[in-house]
Amino acid sequence: MSNDKTMTIALLQGRGYKDSAEAIAATEQQIAIAAARGACVICTQELFLTEYFCRVQDQANFALAESIPGPSTEHFAAVARKHEVVLILSLFERRASGLYHNTAVIIDADGQIAGIYRKMHIPQDPGFEEKFYFTPGDLGFRAFDTAYGRIGVIICWDQWYPEAARLTALRGANVIFCPTAIGGLACEGPELAQQQRDAWLNVQRGHAVANGCYYAAVNRVGTEYETRFWGTSFVADFYGNAIAQASQEDEEVLLATCDFQAQETHRQMWPFFRDRRIDMYQDITKRFLD
């Protein structure tokens, strides 16, 4: 469902698949369910075609990458046209020989690519060895006009940086989507995992508040080797309230309707963009203020 004032979105929370054909089939089924329930913009979890291969540094995993446009975008372009929906797909991009990105592709409802976003912040932690695979994005923070409204996309580790959400919102995104693959390592224990999950929820809800926008984070579920993914995909409104939230364990198609008229009224009351002191923020571009 969509008009000038509302947009119904869907987040596809699923597990990782060892076989990409199985992942494609499961995702197609989720898209069909979401479209039948009225969703017009549908977002996958991060790197949805595979298990989270970045847990180790393995040169063989580069074979999982593909070009954009490429086989996956061509396939899902037909799916987007069939259901007349916008799709946000998180893919492992082979840009050139020896040059790879973690990339989100936005396919419009007519099957055309509306744009791509390349993940800007690349983590490097035990179990999350992403710097081995991904070059930081060079397209900047972006927003995209689609058949159903203007949206923005950031990816996983970007979610911890207020600058990422702010610059995406300043591009005019009314909804910021964040495909994610995040969880805790078994060796860290459940108490620390709970604290980290709470931090993950809190920081992103803060982005929704600070930018007066809707914010949609979609995570995977299940345990892959030593990592238990948190699920808990959610959509927050401009007050930071979760207007929809998935479980920590189950594969789900999570829907929420974003009310742009209510968002506009809210921004008139809390005009954060108006009151920004853009003349005083030069130091934000420095690594540290010694």
N, C-alpha and C positions, 0 to 999 in steps of 0.2 A: 504494500500500500504506500502510495506517495502522492502528494500534491505540492503546491507551492509552500504549504505550511507544515507538512509533516513528512517523515521518512521512516519507514519500518525497516529495520536492519536485522541481520541474523549473523551470529557467530557460530562457527562449526567447530565445536570442541570434540576432538577425537584422540585416539591413541596413535602411536607410531606404527608404521607397517614396514616389514622387511622387503616386501614386494611392491613396487610402484604401481603395477596394474591393479592390485588389490586396493591400494590407497585411492587411485583414481575412481574405481567403482564405488567405494564407500563414500567418497566426496560427492560424486554425482548423485547418489541416493540422498545425501544430506541436503544438497542444493534443491533437489526436487521437493523434499519435505518443506524446506524453508520457503520456497516460492509458492507452494500450495497454501501455506499459512499466511501469505501476504507480504513476505519480505521482498524488497526490491534492491537492496545492497547487501551482499553476502561476503563474509570474510573468513578465510581459512586460518588455521594456526600456522606458526612459523615452520618452514621447511616441511610442509605437510605430506610430501610424496615419499618420505623415507622415515626411518628411525632417526633420532638425533645423533648423526654420525660424528659430530664435533667433540664427542666425549674423549676421543683419542686423535693423535696425529698419525694419519695413515694416508700415504700418497695415493693408494688405490681409490680412495673416496672421491678424488677429483673426477673420476669417471661418471659420477652421479650428476655432474653439472651439465647444463644445456644452454643453448643460445636463446636470446629473446630478441625478436620473435623466434619461436621454435616449436617443437612437438607439443609441449604442454599448453602454450598459449593458443596454438591452432586448435587443439582439441577442445579446450574450454571456451574458446570463442563461439563454437557451435552450441555449447551448453548455454552460454549467456543469451545467445539469440533465441534458442528454443524457449527459454523461460522468461525472456525479456527482463533480465536482471543484470545488475552490475556485479562483477566478481572481483575480489581482491585476493590474489594468489601469491603466496610466499614461496619463492623459488631459489635454487642454487644456480646462479648465472655464470656461464662461461662467456666472458666478454671478448677475450682474445687469448692467445697462447700464453699461459702463465699468469693470467689476470682474471680473477674470479670475484664475484660479489654475492652478498646476501640481499636479494632484491624482491620487492613487491611489485607486481604488475596489476594495473587497474584496467580491466576489460569492461567496456561500456555495454549497455544493453543491446546495441546493434552488432556486437562482436568485435568492434574496433578497439585497439589499445588506446586508452585515454592518456596513459603515461606510466612511468616507472619511478620507483623510489629505491635508492640503494642505501642500505643500512650505514649510518654514519659512525656510530660508536661500536667498536669491536672489542668484546671482552676476551680476557685470557685468564682463566682460573682452572683449577683441577676439575676435570669433567666438562669443561666448557672451553675447549682449545680452539677458539674461533680465529685467532690471529694467524694460525697456520693456513687457514683456508681463504679468508675473506680480506679483500682490499677495502679500506674505508670508502664510503660513498663520496662522489664528487659532484653530485647534482644539487646539493643543498637541500633545505627543507622545503617541501612543496605541497600544493593543494591542487585538486583536479576537478574540473567541471565534468559532471556526468549527467545522464538523462534525468536523474532524480535529485540533483543538488551537488553542492561543492563540498568535497571531502578531503581529508588529509590522511597520510599514513606515515607512521614511524615503526620501527621494528625492535622488539625486545630490549636490548641493553640501552637503546635510546630512551626507554621509558623512565630511567632514573635521572634524566637531565632536564631541568625545567626549561632550558634554552630550546630544546628540541620541540617540545609542545608549544612553547610561546611563538617561535618562528613559524611553525606550521599554522597556528591560529592566526597569526598576522598575515598569512597568505590568503586568509578568508575562509578557512575550513570551519564549517559548522559542526562537523563530527570528525574526531581524530580516531583512527583505527590503529591498533597495535598488535599485529601477529606476534606470538610469543612462544618460546619453549623454555620454561623455567620451572625448577624444582629444587629439591634438596638432596644431597648425597647421604647415603645410608650411614656413613661413618660419622656424620655430624649430629645425629640423634634427633628425635622428634621435637624437643623443646626449642632448639635453635631453628629447626625448619619452620615451626609455627611463628617464631619471631620474624624470620625472613619473609614469610608469606604475608604477615601483617604489614610489614614495611612496604612490600610490593603493592598491596592494595592501597595503603595510605598515600604513598607518593603520587600514584596515578590519579586518585580521586582529587588530590590537590591540584593537579594540572587542569582538571575539569573546572574547579572553582576559580582558579587564578585567571583562566582564559574565557570564562563564561561560555563554555562549549560542552557538547556531549563527548564522552570519551569511551571507547569500546576496546577492551583488551581480551584477546582470545588465546587461550593456553591449551596445551595438550594434557592428557591424563595417562595414567599407567606408570609402571616401573620398567625402565630400560637399563639393564645392567645395574649399575650402582646408583642410578638417579631415579627418584620418585617425583614425577611431575605433579604440580599442585592443582591442575584444573582451575576451578574458581573463575572461569571466564565471566566478565561482567560488563555492563553498560552503566556508566554514571552520568547523572544529569549535571547541570551547572551549579548545583549546590553540593555536589560530591556524593549525593545519595545514589546507591545502587538501585536502579529501576528494574534491573534484571540481573540475576547471578546464578551461575551453574554450580553443580556440586564439585567436590574435590576428586571424585572417583569415576563418574560415569561419562560416557560419550553422550553429547547432547547437542541439539540445535536450539540455541538460545535466541529469542526474539525480543526486541524492544522497539517502541515507537518514539522517535525524536520529534518534539513539537517546536518548530522554528519560530512561531509567533510568540510562544512563551519565552523562548531564548532571547528574542529581540526585546521584549518587555523587561526581562531580567537585566540585560546589558544596559538598558536605559537607566535602570535604578542603580546598578553597580558598574559604573563606566570605567573599568580598569584600563582599557586602552586609551581613553581620553586623558587620564591622570598620570600616565607614564612619564617619567622625567628623562626623556631621550637625550637630553643635553648632558646628563650626568652618568651615563652608563659606559663610557669608553673603557674603563678598567676591566669590564667583563671579558674583553678579548685577550687579557693577559693570563698566562699560566698560573701565576700566584703573585700576590701583592707583598713582596718582601719588605 
